[in-house]
């Protein structure tokens, strides 16, 4: 008898369910008959399961949910693995009702339910296989992802409503499920978006969620140095130019020489920078949404968010050296109101002047103070003056204390690190903001600058010009000479003739000689390099503008000045410091060197 081949090769239509009801199956299992129980487990794991079957089973499980104790994990776990997200509305509604009943009656399954929902916060990976070979391993481009994420958040809100203590159990699960930072931009972007969305309806978790996200972003940030990002972008531009020239042909080269440069691509050439760019775009969009309701600024919500972000700043961002971009979350948030910018300035000022804080954090705080005053367009001149008044008053008091100590003051970074950082912050601020302070009323502006008594600072035995970054000292000298506020060149020339004192390396090992910048110079708001997220930063940012009317001294030996960069105030100021590792306590990736950058030289924070 010949067997029908079509019958063998075609699977049966799943219209029949074997075994009894769930209630009967559980009863038999209690009596020792596990046949139907095992069959039910098997059928729940069927990848071809139909909507009607899912709904019927969920209804039956709901009817006997009080019996589903921890002894029945082998049934519950396949249920939690059912592919319900993205199914028909009937399946989704029935599944949510089941989850609500389960966590209410059997809290022992709360964490398992939470893990299941959170597992859907990232798109699933889809592998395309041809001829037994995986030719693609890409993120799922399912256009229904937004709807799927909506369903996950509905489920999470339901669980939270039925189990108010959910937030206590959720945070470790969110940490555990965070995708590896090597994952694609899309995977990371979706997960971070969903975490931020979750924080909107579980506000108790917002600070922890921000800490988790920013901690992961810092790892990306410090592993993509400024110089690496710039090199990758430059290589890409050059490759594109070469391709364009090859396509156009040699005889067509002179036709469009005056054409505008092509628009900057949205995708970063550096893969780590590209992932960070995606996350920064999501985080900045979230900040904007939280602080505005129906397009109008909401002061109370903004204050609450500012407190949470500032807490994360203190815990993670301030102690991490060599981050280039993550700190712009605070920069952007402070741009919404001058009061926020002033609150941030007051905060870092308190850290700088506090003797109880580690010197390394005080120096970092000085870097934030000077860099923020110099680069944030939204800070008014009155605020800049007020900050300079505070800085210079503190600096003069410090000099007084040294003069009155009975000991001869000397240029020693290990003893006076915060003082030198404060001086550099003041000089840096004056370099960037002197025009704004002088325009309108030159006479009053000059009187103000002269009233700061800068001459006493630069002439003091502590000699800050010897320690500050050469570009800062040089430009400060040029500006103050032009307006006859201070004459620094005699001191600078004398400093250049004398060898810098040997400075201990914060990394241990050999001491560091004269070719290094001994001050822990850190300008956290150096130019922003990420493409997509920069659209929100650029309108707020003060780029360096050359001062053609300011006579500058010739560059010192070994100092190069590149004019190619958009913002090259400190370009070429990075000395080679083999053996010095820039790291503060809690910094990520201690083996990473600080970036050779447009602004910040390598850091060797002195630990006291």
PyMOL commands that set and color helices and strands:
alter all, ss='L'
color gray80, all
select helices_A, chain A and resi 5-9+22-30+35-44+51-63+65-67+70-80+89-105+107-121+145-162+166-177+185-201+203-223+226-248+250-252+271-291+299-317+328-334+338-353+359-375+381-403+413-438+442-451+454-459+464-467+470-482+489-497+534-540
alter helices_A, ss='H'
color red, helices_A
select strands_A, chain A and resi 125-130+133-139+292-293+296-297
alter strands_A, ss='S'
color yellow, strands_A
deselect
rebuild
show_as cartoon
